[in-house]
């Protein structure tokens, strides 16, 4: 797809890692390599990569957005949707589009961590998360109580997935971490039911994973670990469900969790995605912000908005692109444009 993606894939060094998450869908070609060169063959495949828009298509999309934004949701109803908002996991999290971004980048980061020398780190724990379960161990009683212990405190590499849902990304990541015993995964979700599903899953390992309920919009709600310790944060199809007025504070808080050099991986809806075009009048909350019939909400980003938001939070832009795909219904001969925004943002090694 691009240089950064190719580097991420080429840097996979973990044994027994499947080349693609086994979700039951096996694409015939890697994402980013199926380019439509002959328009007459558009219905030969379900998806085409890097599809440019014609001026007519872009104009039609803008006109559609203008039409479905003319009638706004009543202010009283907007208050209700805000109070009842839940952290959503959209259909995008299930498919290859999102998971390829998560897997290749997370695995690449774990691989680099494995190649580092961990000199001076405690070696008595065989598993990354086992330290916090043994605070009362006799060895810990020889000195002052180590109150700084927390889930994953003995790990040397830590990942947080924000909005884990039922674990569609968390468990493939845990499979990768089996080859990196000093790594630890945190995953949180607003919905307690989703967190319980994760914790009750047969693949859940408390020694290497901590799932917890958390509202990222609550600035006063502490995380179960200190600031500045995370190597990677996954923020995939979560930010779009948050009210635009709260997005910056959410990104600011997540930035504080990263250690210097830590990476935040982002993916979400892009402006003029098919999902935005399909909204009917009366579902628009504010500009480019909509509510679905089930009460969940969706915002549609531009590259510039993402750059401004994450850089304002003190992160350096390493990748920021618009991923355009053409999805087709071969049976009905229908073409649908999909648009996502994808980025990598890094916390500076030395803060100015």
C-alpha positions in Angstrom: 0.0 0.0 0.0 2.7 2.5 1.0 6.2 2.5 2.4 5.2 2.4 6.0 2.9 -0.5 5.5 5.5 -2.5 3.6 8.1 -1.9 6.2 5.7 -3.0 9.0 4.9 -6.3 7.1 8.6 -6.9 6.3 9.6 -6.5 9.9 7.5 -9.3 11.2 9.9 -11.6 13.1 7.7 -13.6 15.4 7.5 -17.3 14.7 4.2 -19.1 14.1 2.3 -15.8 13.4 -0.3 -16.3 10.7 0.1 -14.0 7.8 -3.5 -12.9 8.2 -6.1 -13.1 11.0 -8.1 -16.2 10.4 -11.6 -14.6 10.4 -13.0 -17.0 7.8 -12.4 -14.5 5.0 -9.4 -15.2 2.8 -8.7 -12.5 0.3 -7.1 -13.6 -3.0 -4.6 -10.7 -2.9 -3.1 -8.7 -0.1 -4.8 -5.4 0.7 -3.3 -2.6 -1.3 -2.3 -4.7 -4.3 -5.6 -5.0 -6.2 -5.6 -2.0 -8.5 -8.3 -1.5 -11.1 -6.6 -0.8 -14.5 -9.5 -1.8 -16.8 -12.8 -0.2 -15.9 -14.6 -3.0 -17.8 -13.4 -5.5 -15.2 -14.8 -3.5 -12.2 -17.2 -6.3 -11.2 -14.7 -9.1 -11.3 -13.8 -8.6 -7.6 -15.6 -7.3 -4.5 -13.0 -4.7 -3.6 -10.5 -2.5 -5.4 -7.7 -0.6 -3.7 -6.6 3.1 -4.0 -9.5 4.1 -6.1 -9.4 7.8 -7.1 -12.7 9.7 -7.4 -13.8 11.5 -10.5 -14.9 15.1 -10.2 -18.4 14.0 -10.9 -18.3 11.4 -8.1 -16.9 13.8 -5.6 -19.4 16.5 -6.5 -22.3 14.0 -6.1 -20.9 13.0 -2.7 -20.8 16.6 -1.5 -24.3 17.2 -2.7 -25.6 14.1 -0.9 -24.0 15.3 2.4 -25.5 18.8 2.0 -28.9 17.1 1.5 -28.8 14.8 4.5 -27.5 17.6 6.7 -30.3 20.0 6.1 -32.5 18.6 8.9 -30.7 18.4 12.2 -31.7 16.3 15.3 -33.6 18.4 17.8 -31.3 19.8 20.6 -33.2 17.9 23.3 -32.8 14.7 21.4 -29.1 15.4 21.0 -28.7 15.6 24.8 -30.4 12.2 25.1 -28.1 10.6 22.6 -25.1 12.1 24.4 -26.2 10.7 27.8 -27.0 7.3 26.3 -24.0 7.1 24.0 -22.1 3.8 24.2 -18.7 2.9 22.9 -19.4 1.2 19.6 -17.6 -1.4 17.7 -18.7 -1.1 14.1 -18.7 -3.6 11.3 -15.3 -2.3 10.2 -13.6 -4.0 13.2 -14.6 -7.4 11.9 -13.1 -7.2 8.5 -9.6 -7.5 7.1 -9.4 -3.7 6.5 -9.0 -2.9 10.2 -7.3 -6.0 11.4 -4.5 -5.8 8.9 -3.6 -2.4 10.2 -3.7 -3.6 13.8 -1.9 -6.9 13.3 1.0 -5.8 11.1 1.8 -2.7 13.2 1.4 -4.3 16.6 3.4 -7.3 15.6 6.1 -5.0 14.2 6.3 -3.1 17.5 6.5 -6.4 19.5 9.2 -7.7 17.2 11.3 -4.6 17.7 10.9 -4.9 21.5 12.1 -8.5 21.4 15.3 -7.4 19.7 16.1 -4.9 22.4 18.4 -5.7 25.3 16.4 -5.7 28.5 19.3 -5.1 30.8 18.5 -4.3 34.4 15.0 -5.6 34.3 13.7 -8.0 37.0 13.9 -11.6 35.8 12.2 -13.6 38.6 8.8 -13.4 36.9 8.2 -15.9 34.1 5.1 -14.0 32.9 4.6 -10.3 32.3 1.5 -9.9 34.4 2.2 -12.3 37.2 3.8 -9.6 39.5 0.6 -7.9 40.4 -0.9 -11.2 41.7 1.9 -11.8 44.1 2.1 -8.6 46.2 1.8 -10.7 49.3 4.7 -13.1 48.3 7.3 -13.6 51.0 10.0 -12.0 48.9 7.9 -8.8 48.6 7.7 -8.6 52.4 11.4 -8.3 52.9 11.2 -4.6 52.1 8.6 -1.8 51.9 5.4 -2.8 50.1 5.8 -2.1 46.4 2.7 0.0 46.0 3.7 0.8 42.4 2.8 -2.8 41.3 -0.1 -2.9 38.9 -1.4 -5.3 36.2 1.5 -5.7 33.7 4.0 -3.8 36.0 6.7 -6.4 35.2 6.2 -6.2 31.5 8.8 -4.5 29.2 6.3 -3.9 26.4 2.7 -2.8 26.8 -0.2 -2.3 24.4 -3.6 -0.7 25.1 -6.6 -1.3 22.8 -9.3 1.3 23.4 -12.8 0.1 22.7 -12.0 -3.7 22.6 -15.6 -4.8 22.1 -15.9 -8.6 22.3 -12.2 -9.0 21.6 -12.1 -9.3 17.8 -8.6 -7.7 17.8 -7.5 -8.5 21.4 -7.3 -12.2 21.0 -5.3 -12.3 17.8 -2.9 -9.8 19.5 -2.7 -12.2 22.5 -1.8 -15.0 20.1 1.1 -12.8 18.9 2.1 -12.1 22.4 2.5 -15.8 23.2 5.9 -15.4 21.5 6.7 -12.3 23.6 6.2 -13.4 27.2 7.4 -10.0 28.6 4.7 -8.1 26.7 1.3 -7.2 28.1 -2.1 -6.2 26.6 -4.6 -3.9 28.2 -8.0 -3.6 26.6 -10.9 -1.5 27.7 -14.5 -0.8 26.7 -17.3 1.4 27.9 -19.7 -1.5 28.0 -19.3 -3.9 30.9 -20.9 -6.7 29.0 -18.3 -6.5 26.3 -15.5 -6.6 28.9 -17.1 -9.7 30.6 -17.2 -11.4 27.2 -13.5 -10.8 26.8 -12.6 -12.0 30.3 -14.7 -15.2 29.9 -13.2 -16.1 26.6 -11.1 -19.3 26.6 -8.1 -17.5 25.1 -8.1 -14.8 27.8 -4.9 -15.0 30.0 -4.9 -12.8 33.0 -1.1 -13.2 33.2 -0.7 -11.3 30.0 -3.9 -9.3 29.6 -6.1 -7.0 31.7 -9.6 -6.2 30.4 -11.4 -3.4 32.2 -14.4 -1.1 31.9 -13.5 2.5 31.1 -15.1 5.6 29.8 -12.4 7.5 27.8 -14.5 10.7 27.9 -14.2 10.8 31.7 -11.0 12.8 32.3 -11.2 12.2 36.0 -11.4 8.4 35.7 -7.9 6.9 36.3 -6.5 4.0 34.3 -5.4 0.9 36.2 -1.7 1.8 35.4 0.4 4.9 35.6 0.9 7.5 32.8 3.9 7.2 30.5 4.2 3.4 30.3 2.5 2.4 27.1 4.4 1.4 23.9 1.4 1.2 21.7 -2.2 2.4 21.8 -4.8 1.1 19.3 -7.6 3.6 18.6 -9.6 1.9 15.8 -13.1 3.0 15.0 -13.7 4.5 18.4 -13.0 8.3 18.2 -15.8 8.7 15.6 -18.4 7.6 18.2 -17.4 10.5 20.5 -18.9 13.9 20.4 -16.6 16.3 18.5 -16.4 18.6 21.4 -14.8 15.8 23.5 -12.4 14.3 21.0 -9.4 16.6 21.8 -9.5 15.9 25.5 -9.7 12.1 24.8 -6.6 12.3 22.5 -4.8 14.5 25.1 -5.4 11.9 27.8 -4.3 9.0 25.7 -1.1 10.9 24.7 -0.2 11.1 28.4 -0.3 7.3 28.7 2.4 6.8 26.0 6.1 6.6 27.0 8.5 8.7 25.0 8.8 7.0 21.6 5.4 5.3 22.0 3.1 4.9 19.0 -0.6 5.5 18.7 -2.2 3.7 15.8 -5.4 5.3 14.4 -8.1 4.2 11.9 -11.6 5.5 11.5 -14.2 6.8 9.0 -13.1 9.3 6.3 -15.2 12.1 4.9 -17.7 11.0 2.2 -17.5 7.3 3.1 -20.5 5.3 1.8 -21.8 5.1 5.4 -22.0 8.9 5.6 -23.8 9.1 2.2 -26.4 6.6 3.3 -27.7 8.7 6.2 -31.3 10.0 5.7 -32.4 13.5 6.7 -33.0 13.9 10.4 -30.0 11.8 11.5 -27.5 14.7 11.4 -26.4 15.9 14.9 -23.9 18.5 13.7 -21.6 18.9 10.7 -20.3 15.5 9.6 -21.7 13.9 12.8 -24.6 11.5 12.7 -26.7 9.2 14.8 -27.8 5.7 13.6 -31.2 4.1 14.3 -29.7 2.2 17.3 -28.5 5.4 18.9 -24.8 4.9 18.1 -23.0 7.9 16.5 -20.5 8.4 13.8 -18.2 11.2 12.8 -16.4 11.4 9.4 -12.9 12.8 9.5 -10.5 14.5 7.1 -6.7 14.1 7.2 -6.3 17.7 8.3 -8.6 17.3 11.3 -6.7 14.2 12.4 -3.3 15.9 12.0 -4.4 19.0 14.0 -5.9 16.9 16.8 -3.0 14.5 17.4 -0.3 17.0 16.9 -2.0 19.4 19.4 -1.8 16.5 21.9 2.0 16.6 21.5 2.4 13.7 19.1 4.5 13.6 15.9 2.8 12.6 12.7 4.5 9.5 11.2 1.6 8.5 8.9 -1.6 10.2 7.9 -3.4 9.0 4.8 -6.8 8.6 3.2 -7.5 5.0 2.3 -10.0 4.9 -0.6 -11.5 1.6 -1.7 -14.1 0.7 -4.3 -16.5 -1.9 -3.0 -18.8 -3.5 -5.5 -21.9 -5.7 -5.3 -21.4 -8.0 -8.3 -24.9 -9.4 -8.2 -26.6 -6.0 -8.2 -23.9 -4.3 -10.3 -23.6 -1.5 -7.7 -20.4 0.4 -6.9 -19.8 1.9 -3.4 -16.9 4.1 -2.3 -15.3 3.4 1.1 -13.2 6.0 2.7 -11.1 5.6 5.8 -8.4 7.8 7.5 -5.4 6.0 8.9 -2.5 7.3 10.9 0.5 6.6 13.1 1.5 9.2 15.7 4.5 9.0 17.9 5.3 10.6 21.3 8.6 12.5 21.0 11.6 10.9 22.6 12.6 14.3 24.1 9.9 16.7 25.0 10.6 20.4 24.2 
